[in-house]
């Protein structure tokens, strides 16, 4: 009984010190000391020196799951991400068609018997689209996501891809997300993408593989001193 009361008091004390009890806050574990049997409250954000028994001072062995992400924004849900994805899809198709016609046009600058001119002017040239489109798709998503955290579609809907510290994912993490991650999400009738709708953190399978999150952001506002700040929505 006394242990339960102390647990409640410890919980209230921790939250009153500024920690949030929401899903994005630290998690708590009740750990029994292996030396004296005392029940202790340990929080996921407690430093190692605080993970000791309140009674005898023995260092407690406790493990938490995946670290809680420190995100500066609300999770972006399925429908807003789908809308941004449709915009990006249209843009990539436009880019692909422009690039394809530029390739066809470039053929006139080569000798008539050259391999390149024969390829781009033959009846098989439309098959180049099936090569160009997925290549441009991957490059578009990889570079924009890795370097900026936002594709053009995500900019339009004010959402962005971040890591667990609300920073840009970077090229390596973005590559993992966009190629093997999205290939996995595509399997099984796109179930990895539909997973976003029911997931607590609104992650698709590609997000879980790369440990990325998609959050909403408000429009950047200018400060009086000339600086800028991006306010989370």
Buried (B, 14 or more C-beta within 10 A) or exposed (E): EEEEEBBEEBBEEBBEEEBEEEEEBBEBBEBEBEEEEBBBBBBBBBEEEEBBBBEEEBEBEBEBEEEBBEBBBBBBBBEBBBBBBEBBEEBBBEBBEEBBEEBEEEBEEBEEEEEEBBBBBEEEBEEBBEEBBEEBBBEBBBBBBBEBBBBBBBBEBBBBBBBBEBEBBBEEBBBBBBBEBBEBBBEEEEEBBBBBEEBEBBBBBBBBBBBBBBBBBEEEEEEEEEEEEBEEE
